[in-house]
Amino acid sequence: MPFIDIFAWIVLLILIAIVVAIFVALGMTPGLIARKRGHPWAQAISIGGWATLIFGFVFWPLVLIWAFVDVPAKQEPRP
């Protein structure tokens, strides 16, 4: 094999590794944000982040927004 073929394979493997790393980082991001912020549905957000990436990425931005939105606290009735 000439040097250029070996170099091409190395570049291809590095690109595949980068794509996998970006996919994993995007899948983990909503769940990590939700856990860090103490969101009550952090596990559901984590599963939603992975599921939307695997099944089409369309709703991933919504899951990311959901990780930042907290449930409003219940207000006590005033006497």
Biopython code that builds the backbone (N, CA, C, O; Angstrom):
import numpy as np
from Bio.PDB.StructureBuilder import StructureBuilder

atoms = [
    (1, "MET", "N", (0.830, -1.181, 0.000)),
    (1, "MET", "CA", (0.000, 0.000, 0.000)),
    (1, "MET", "C", (0.877, 1.248, 0.000)),
    (1, "MET", "O", (1.810, 1.366, 0.795)),
    (2, "PRO", "N", (0.574, 2.149, -0.875)),
    (2, "PRO", "CA", (1.337, 3.398, -0.856)),
    (2, "PRO", "C", (0.961, 4.254, 0.359)),
    (2, "PRO", "O", (-0.066, 4.040, 1.003)),
    (3, "PHE", "N", (1.815, 5.213, 0.642)),
    (3, "PHE", "CA", (1.622, 6.078, 1.806)),
    (3, "PHE", "C", (0.283, 6.821, 1.758)),
    (3, "PHE", "O", (-0.368, 6.999, 2.788)),
    (4, "ILE", "N", (-0.122, 7.250, 0.571)),
    (4, "ILE", "CA", (-1.359, 8.035, 0.462)),
    (4, "ILE", "C", (-2.580, 7.211, 0.853)),
    (4, "ILE", "O", (-3.538, 7.762, 1.396)),
    (5, "ASP", "N", (-2.570, 5.911, 0.593)),
    (5, "ASP", "CA", (-3.680, 5.051, 0.999)),
    (5, "ASP", "C", (-3.740, 4.911, 2.519)),
    (5, "ASP", "O", (-4.817, 4.966, 3.112)),
    (6, "ILE", "N", (-2.589, 4.731, 3.139)),
    (6, "ILE", "CA", (-2.547, 4.630, 4.603)),
    (6, "ILE", "C", (-3.010, 5.945, 5.229)),
    (6, "ILE", "O", (-3.764, 5.943, 6.202)),
    (7, "PHE", "N", (-2.560, 7.052, 4.673)),
    (7, "PHE", "CA", (-2.978, 8.362, 5.172)),
    (7, "PHE", "C", (-4.492, 8.553, 5.024)),
    (7, "PHE", "O", (-5.141, 9.096, 5.918)),
    (8, "ALA", "N", (-5.040, 8.117, 3.918)),
    (8, "ALA", "CA", (-6.487, 8.234, 3.702)),
    (8, "ALA", "C", (-7.261, 7.408, 4.722)),
    (8, "ALA", "O", (-8.282, 7.868, 5.234)),
    (9, "TRP", "N", (-6.803, 6.210, 5.024)),
    (9, "TRP", "CA", (-7.469, 5.383, 6.033)),
    (9, "TRP", "C", (-7.400, 6.029, 7.417)),
    (9, "TRP", "O", (-8.375, 6.005, 8.168)),
    (10, "ILE", "N", (-6.258, 6.601, 7.746)),
    (10, "ILE", "CA", (-6.118, 7.268, 9.045)),
    (10, "ILE", "C", (-7.082, 8.447, 9.144)),
    (10, "ILE", "O", (-7.746, 8.626, 10.165)),
    (11, "VAL", "N", (-7.159, 9.243, 8.094)),
    (11, "VAL", "CA", (-8.080, 10.386, 8.083)),
    (11, "VAL", "C", (-9.527, 9.905, 8.198)),
    (11, "VAL", "O", (-10.315, 10.507, 8.927)),
    (12, "LEU", "N", (-9.884, 8.842, 7.497)),
    (12, "LEU", "CA", (-11.237, 8.299, 7.554)),
    (12, "LEU", "C", (-11.579, 7.823, 8.966)),
    (12, "LEU", "O", (-12.676, 8.091, 9.456)),
    (13, "LEU", "N", (-10.666, 7.130, 9.616)),
    (13, "LEU", "CA", (-10.913, 6.656, 10.980)),
    (13, "LEU", "C", (-11.047, 7.809, 11.961)),
    (13, "LEU", "O", (-11.877, 7.761, 12.869)),
    (14, "ILE", "N", (-10.235, 8.845, 11.783)),
    (14, "ILE", "CA", (-10.350, 10.016, 12.652)),
    (14, "ILE", "C", (-11.686, 10.718, 12.449)),
    (14, "ILE", "O", (-12.309, 11.146, 13.421)),
    (15, "LEU", "N", (-12.134, 10.845, 11.215)),
    (15, "LEU", "CA", (-13.434, 11.477, 10.948)),
    (15, "LEU", "C", (-14.584, 10.670, 11.536)),
    (15, "LEU", "O", (-15.523, 11.249, 12.082)),
    (16, "ILE", "N", (-14.528, 9.357, 11.436)),
    (16, "ILE", "CA", (-15.568, 8.509, 12.023)),
    (16, "ILE", "C", (-15.576, 8.670, 13.543)),
    (16, "ILE", "O", (-16.645, 8.754, 14.147)),
    (17, "ALA", "N", (-14.403, 8.714, 14.162)),
    (17, "ALA", "CA", (-14.321, 8.902, 15.613)),
    (17, "ALA", "C", (-14.894, 10.252, 16.025)),
    (17, "ALA", "O", (-15.570, 10.342, 17.050)),
    (18, "ILE", "N", (-14.643, 11.289, 15.261)),
    (18, "ILE", "CA", (-15.174, 12.617, 15.570)),
    (18, "ILE", "C", (-16.693, 12.641, 15.455)),
    (18, "ILE", "O", (-17.367, 13.228, 16.301)),
    (19, "VAL", "N", (-17.240, 12.010, 14.421)),
    (19, "VAL", "CA", (-18.695, 11.963, 14.253)),
    (19, "VAL", "C", (-19.343, 11.212, 15.412)),
    (19, "VAL", "O", (-20.373, 11.648, 15.926)),
    (20, "VAL", "N", (-18.767, 10.106, 15.826)),
    (20, "VAL", "CA", (-19.307, 9.350, 16.957)),
    (20, "VAL", "C", (-19.226, 10.177, 18.236)),
    (20, "VAL", "O", (-20.169, 10.176, 19.028)),
    (21, "ALA", "N", (-18.121, 10.881, 18.449)),
    (21, "ALA", "CA", (-17.975, 11.707, 19.645)),
    (21, "ALA", "C", (-18.995, 12.845, 19.675)),
    (21, "ALA", "O", (-19.548, 13.151, 20.731)),
    (22, "ILE", "N", (-19.244, 13.465, 18.539)),
    (22, "ILE", "CA", (-20.247, 14.538, 18.474)),
    (22, "ILE", "C", (-21.643, 13.980, 18.745)),
    (22, "ILE", "O", (-22.434, 14.612, 19.445)),
    (23, "PHE", "N", (-21.952, 12.805, 18.201)),
    (23, "PHE", "CA", (-23.253, 12.168, 18.423)),
    (23, "PHE", "C", (-23.457, 11.874, 19.907)),
    (23, "PHE", "O", (-24.530, 12.130, 20.452)),
    (24, "VAL", "N", (-22.434, 11.339, 20.555)),
    (24, "VAL", "CA", (-22.536, 11.027, 21.984)),
    (24, "VAL", "C", (-22.669, 12.311, 22.803)),
    (24, "VAL", "O", (-23.460, 12.362, 23.745)),
    (25, "ALA", "N", (-21.916, 13.332, 22.458)),
    (25, "ALA", "CA", (-22.000, 14.602, 23.189)),
    (25, "ALA", "C", (-23.387, 15.227, 23.049)),
    (25, "ALA", "O", (-23.940, 15.732, 24.026)),
    (26, "LEU", "N", (-23.949, 15.195, 21.848)),
    (26, "LEU", "CA", (-25.300, 15.741, 21.650)),
    (26, "LEU", "C", (-26.346, 14.925, 22.402)),
    (26, "LEU", "O", (-27.307, 15.490, 22.925)),
    (27, "GLY", "N", (-26.179, 13.625, 22.465)),
    (27, "GLY", "CA", (-27.134, 12.786, 23.182)),
    (27, "GLY", "C", (-27.099, 12.998, 24.684)),
    (27, "GLY", "O", (-28.131, 12.911, 25.348)),
    (28, "MET", "N", (-25.921, 13.276, 25.224)),
    (28, "MET", "CA", (-25.776, 13.449, 26.661)),
    (28, "MET", "C", (-26.124, 14.851, 27.145)),
    (28, "MET", "O", (-26.461, 15.025, 28.316)),
    (29, "THR", "N", (-26.051, 15.845, 26.282)),
    (29, "THR", "CA", (-26.181, 17.238, 26.705)),
    (29, "THR", "C", (-27.489, 17.566, 27.429)),
    (29, "THR", "O", (-27.423, 18.130, 28.521)),
    (30, "PRO", "N", (-28.684, 17.247, 26.886)),
    (30, "PRO", "CA", (-29.897, 17.621, 27.613)),
    (30, "PRO", "C", (-29.996, 16.981, 29.001)),
    (30, "PRO", "O", (-30.412, 17.637, 29.956)),
    (31, "GLY", "N", (-29.621, 15.717, 29.117)),
    (31, "GLY", "CA", (-29.685, 15.046, 30.410)),
    (31, "GLY", "C", (-28.721, 15.633, 31.424)),
    (31, "GLY", "O", (-29.068, 15.783, 32.595)),
    (32, "LEU", "N", (-27.520, 15.967, 30.989)),
    (32, "LEU", "CA", (-26.556, 16.573, 31.901)),
    (32, "LEU", "C", (-27.009, 17.949, 32.369)),
    (32, "LEU", "O", (-26.853, 18.294, 33.540)),
    (33, "ILE", "N", (-27.564, 18.725, 31.464)),
    (33, "ILE", "CA", (-28.063, 20.052, 31.838)),
    (33, "ILE", "C", (-29.206, 19.925, 32.838)),
    (33, "ILE", "O", (-29.264, 20.659, 33.825)),
    (34, "ALA", "N", (-30.114, 18.986, 32.575)),
    (34, "ALA", "CA", (-31.261, 18.809, 33.470)),
    (34, "ALA", "C", (-30.811, 18.360, 34.864)),
    (34, "ALA", "O", (-31.323, 18.862, 35.864)),
    (35, "ARG", "N", (-29.872, 17.433, 34.941)),
    (35, "ARG", "CA", (-29.383, 16.983, 36.247)),
    (35, "ARG", "C", (-28.653, 18.111, 36.980)),
    (35, "ARG", "O", (-28.799, 18.267, 38.192)),
    (36, "LYS", "N", (-27.881, 18.883, 36.247)),
    (36, "LYS", "CA", (-27.136, 19.979, 36.867)),
    (36, "LYS", "C", (-28.080, 21.033, 37.431)),
    (36, "LYS", "O", (-27.804, 21.617, 38.479)),
    (37, "ARG", "N", (-29.184, 21.280, 36.749)),
    (37, "ARG", "CA", (-30.143, 22.288, 37.193)),
    (37, "ARG", "C", (-31.154, 21.742, 38.197)),
    (37, "ARG", "O", (-31.981, 22.498, 38.708)),
    (38, "GLY", "N", (-31.101, 20.433, 38.489)),
    (38, "GLY", "CA", (-32.026, 19.843, 39.454)),
    (38, "GLY", "C", (-33.439, 19.719, 38.926)),
    (38, "GLY", "O", (-34.401, 19.863, 39.680)),
    (39, "HIS", "N", (-33.572, 19.456, 37.651)),
    (39, "HIS", "CA", (-34.903, 19.338, 37.038)),
    (39, "HIS", "C", (-35.612, 18.103, 37.575)),
    (39, "HIS", "O", (-34.986, 17.054, 37.728)),
    (40, "PRO", "N", (-36.918, 18.206, 37.868)),
    (40, "PRO", "CA", (-37.622, 17.048, 38.430)),
    (40, "PRO", "C", (-37.756, 15.875, 37.448)),
    (40, "PRO", "O", (-37.933, 14.738, 37.885)),
    (41, "TRP", "N", (-37.678, 16.118, 36.165)),
    (41, "TRP", "CA", (-37.808, 15.044, 35.173)),
    (41, "TRP", "C", (-36.508, 14.859, 34.398)),
    (41, "TRP", "O", (-36.514, 14.729, 33.174)),
    (42, "ALA", "N", (-35.405, 14.851, 35.119)),
    (42, "ALA", "CA", (-34.091, 14.757, 34.469)),
    (42, "ALA", "C", (-33.916, 13.441, 33.722)),
    (42, "ALA", "O", (-33.317, 13.424, 32.646)),
    (43, "GLN", "N", (-34.424, 12.341, 34.266)),
    (43, "GLN", "CA", (-34.286, 11.053, 33.593)),
    (43, "GLN", "C", (-35.073, 11.032, 32.290)),
    (43, "GLN", "O", (-34.592, 10.505, 31.287)),
    (44, "ALA", "N", (-36.260, 11.589, 32.292)),
    (44, "ALA", "CA", (-37.067, 11.635, 31.070)),
    (44, "ALA", "C", (-36.394, 12.517, 30.016)),
    (44, "ALA", "O", (-36.440, 12.201, 28.827)),
    (45, "ILE", "N", (-35.789, 13.587, 30.429)),
    (45, "ILE", "CA", (-35.077, 14.462, 29.490)),
    (45, "ILE", "C", (-33.876, 13.739, 28.904)),
    (45, "ILE", "O", (-33.588, 13.862, 27.713)),
    (46, "SER", "N", (-33.179, 12.988, 29.738)),
    (46, "SER", "CA", (-32.029, 12.225, 29.252)),
    (46, "SER", "C", (-32.451, 11.191, 28.210)),
    (46, "SER", "O", (-31.813, 11.070, 27.164)),
    (47, "ILE", "N", (-33.507, 10.456, 28.485)),
    (47, "ILE", "CA", (-34.018, 9.471, 27.527)),
    (47, "ILE", "C", (-34.522, 10.168, 26.273)),
    (47, "ILE", "O", (-34.302, 9.682, 25.163)),
    (48, "GLY", "N", (-35.194, 11.302, 26.436)),
    (48, "GLY", "CA", (-35.675, 12.052, 25.282)),
    (48, "GLY", "C", (-34.550, 12.550, 24.394)),
    (48, "GLY", "O", (-34.682, 12.562, 23.170)),
    (49, "GLY", "N", (-33.454, 12.959, 24.996)),
    (49, "GLY", "CA", (-32.310, 13.416, 24.217)),
    (49, "GLY", "C", (-31.741, 12.314, 23.340)),
    (49, "GLY", "O", (-31.444, 12.539, 22.166)),
    (50, "TRP", "N", (-31.588, 11.114, 23.911)),
    (50, "TRP", "CA", (-31.070, 9.998, 23.122)),
    (50, "TRP", "C", (-32.079, 9.525, 22.087)),
    (50, "TRP", "O", (-31.714, 9.253, 20.944)),
    (51, "ALA", "N", (-33.350, 9.425, 22.480)),
    (51, "ALA", "CA", (-34.362, 8.911, 21.550)),
    (51, "ALA", "C", (-34.537, 9.824, 20.343)),
    (51, "ALA", "O", (-34.675, 9.346, 19.216)),
    (52, "THR", "N", (-34.531, 11.125, 20.571)),
    (52, "THR", "CA", (-34.712, 12.023, 19.436)),
    (52, "THR", "C", (-33.504, 12.026, 18.510)),
    (52, "THR", "O", (-33.655, 12.204, 17.301)),
    (53, "LEU", "N", (-32.312, 11.832, 19.058)),
    (53, "LEU", "CA", (-31.147, 11.742, 18.180)),
    (53, "LEU", "C", (-31.184, 10.459, 17.347)),
    (53, "LEU", "O", (-30.881, 10.475, 16.154)),
    (54, "ILE", "N", (-31.553, 9.362, 17.982)),
    (54, "ILE", "CA", (-31.561, 8.082, 17.274)),
    (54, "ILE", "C", (-32.666, 8.049, 16.224)),
    (54, "ILE", "O", (-32.475, 7.495, 15.141)),
    (55, "PHE", "N", (-33.816, 8.635, 16.534)),
    (55, "PHE", "CA", (-34.964, 8.540, 15.632)),
    (55, "PHE", "C", (-35.217, 9.784, 14.800)),
    (55, "PHE", "O", (-36.325, 9.961, 14.293)),
    (56, "GLY", "N", (-34.231, 10.649, 14.644)),
    (56, "GLY", "CA", (-34.423, 11.683, 13.657)),
    (56, "GLY", "C", (-34.106, 13.111, 13.993)),
    (56, "GLY", "O", (-34.317, 13.969, 13.137)),
    (57, "PHE", "N", (-33.618, 13.440, 15.162)),
    (57, "PHE", "CA", (-33.101, 14.761, 15.497)),
    (57, "PHE", "C", (-34.118, 15.900, 15.460)),
    (57, "PHE", "O", (-33.781, 17.014, 15.863)),
    (58, "VAL", "N", (-35.343, 15.672, 14.996)),
    (58, "VAL", "CA", (-36.293, 16.767, 14.822)),
    (58, "VAL", "C", (-36.668, 17.405, 16.155)),
    (58, "VAL", "O", (-36.731, 18.630, 16.254)),
    (59, "PHE", "N", (-36.917, 16.598, 17.176)),
    (59, "PHE", "CA", (-37.372, 17.135, 18.457)),
    (59, "PHE", "C", (-36.242, 17.355, 19.459)),
    (59, "PHE", "O", (-36.505, 17.727, 20.603)),
    (60, "TRP", "N", (-34.987, 17.132, 19.057)),
    (60, "TRP", "CA", (-33.867, 17.318, 19.980)),
    (60, "TRP", "C", (-33.797, 18.749, 20.517)),
    (60, "TRP", "O", (-33.551, 18.918, 21.711)),
    (61, "PRO", "N", (-34.001, 19.787, 19.700)),
    (61, "PRO", "CA", (-33.991, 21.140, 20.268)),
    (61, "PRO", "C", (-35.093, 21.356, 21.317)),
    (61, "PRO", "O", (-34.893, 22.101, 22.276)),
    (62, "LEU", "N", (-36.242, 20.716, 21.141)),
    (62, "LEU", "CA", (-37.299, 20.845, 22.144)),
    (62, "LEU", "C", (-36.901, 20.193, 23.467)),
    (62, "LEU", "O", (-37.195, 20.721, 24.539)),
    (63, "VAL", "N", (-36.233, 19.050, 23.384)),
    (63, "VAL", "CA", (-35.760, 18.388, 24.598)),
    (63, "VAL", "C", (-34.699, 19.252, 25.281)),
    (63, "VAL", "O", (-34.656, 19.322, 26.509)),
    (64, "LEU", "N", (-33.857, 19.898, 24.507)),
    (64, "LEU", "CA", (-32.848, 20.787, 25.082)),
    (64, "LEU", "C", (-33.510, 21.974, 25.784)),
    (64, "LEU", "O", (-33.085, 22.366, 26.871)),
    (65, "ILE", "N", (-34.523, 22.531, 25.184)),
    (65, "ILE", "CA", (-35.261, 23.630, 25.832)),
    (65, "ILE", "C", (-35.938, 23.122, 27.103)),
    (65, "ILE", "O", (-35.946, 23.816, 28.119)),
    (66, "TRP", "N", (-36.507, 21.916, 27.053)),
    (66, "TRP", "CA", (-37.166, 21.322, 28.210)),
    (66, "TRP", "C", (-36.182, 21.174, 29.370)),
    (66, "TRP", "O", (-36.573, 21.307, 30.530)),
    (67, "ALA", "N", (-34.917, 20.902, 29.075)),
    (67, "ALA", "CA", (-33.910, 20.765, 30.132)),
    (67, "ALA", "C", (-33.700, 22.083, 30.872)),
    (67, "ALA", "O", (-33.326, 22.076, 32.045)),
    (68, "PHE", "N", (-33.931, 23.196, 30.216)),
    (68, "PHE", "CA", (-33.738, 24.501, 30.847)),
    (68, "PHE", "C", (-34.998, 25.021, 31.535)),
    (68, "PHE", "O", (-34.908, 25.927, 32.364)),
    (69, "VAL", "N", (-36.157, 24.476, 31.216)),
    (69, "VAL", "CA", (-37.416, 24.983, 31.763)),
    (69, "VAL", "C", (-37.746, 24.210, 33.033)),
    (69, "VAL", "O", (-37.851, 22.983, 33.021)),
    (70, "ASP", "N", (-37.906, 24.941, 34.117)),
    (70, "ASP", "CA", (-38.276, 24.324, 35.382)),
    (70, "ASP", "C", (-39.786, 24.369, 35.553)),
    (70, "ASP", "O", (-40.473, 25.209, 34.972)),
    (71, "VAL", "N", (-40.279, 23.456, 36.355)),
    (71, "VAL", "CA", (-41.703, 23.449, 36.675)),
    (71, "VAL", "C", (-41.953, 24.574, 37.668)),
    (71, "VAL", "O", (-41.231, 24.693, 38.658)),
    (72, "PRO", "N", (-42.961, 25.400, 37.422)),
    (72, "PRO", "CA", (-43.221, 26.481, 38.375)),
    (72, "PRO", "C", (-43.618, 25.931, 39.743)),
    (72, "PRO", "O", (-44.351, 24.947, 39.835)),
    (73, "ALA", "N", (-43.138, 26.560, 40.784)),
    (73, "ALA", "CA", (-43.456, 26.138, 42.147)),
    (73, "ALA", "C", (-44.915, 26.456, 42.456)),
    (73, "ALA", "O", (-45.461, 27.464, 42.006)),
    (74, "LYS", "N", (-45.525, 25.577, 43.230)),
    (74, "LYS", "CA", (-46.917, 25.818, 43.634)),
    (74, "LYS", "C", (-46.947, 26.964, 44.639)),
    (74, "LYS", "O", (-46.173, 27.007, 45.595)),
    (75, "GLN", "N", (-47.861, 27.883, 44.390)),
    (75, "GLN", "CA", (-47.995, 29.011, 45.301)),
    (75, "GLN", "C", (-49.010, 28.663, 46.379)),
    (75, "GLN", "O", (-50.051, 28.058, 46.124)),
    (76, "GLU", "N", (-48.666, 29.065, 47.576)),
    (76, "GLU", "CA", (-49.584, 28.806, 48.690)),
    (76, "GLU", "C", (-50.728, 29.817, 48.626)),
    (76, "GLU", "O", (-50.521, 30.985, 48.294)),
    (77, "PRO", "N", (-51.926, 29.356, 48.945)),
    (77, "PRO", "CA", (-53.066, 30.300, 48.920)),
    (77, "PRO", "C", (-52.916, 31.354, 50.016)),
    (77, "PRO", "O", (-52.507, 31.062, 51.140)),
    (78, "ARG", "N", (-53.256, 32.570, 49.653)),
    (78, "ARG", "CA", (-53.164, 33.668, 50.609)),
    (78, "ARG", "C", (-54.436, 33.703, 51.441)),
    (78, "ARG", "O", (-55.532, 33.473, 50.931)),
    (79, "PRO", "N", (-54.278, 33.994, 52.733)),
    (79, "PRO", "CA", (-55.483, 34.030, 53.633)),
    (79, "PRO", "C", (-56.359, 35.210, 53.397)),
    (79, "PRO", "O", (-57.381, 35.364, 54.066)),
]
sb = StructureBuilder()
sb.init_structure("model")
sb.init_model(0)
sb.init_chain("A")
sb.init_seg("    ")
for serial, (resi, resn, name, xyz) in enumerate(atoms, 1):
    if name == "N":
        sb.init_residue(resn, " ", resi, " ")
    sb.init_atom(name, np.array(xyz, "f"), 0.0, 1.0, " ", f" {name:<3s}", serial, name[0])
structure = sb.get_structure()
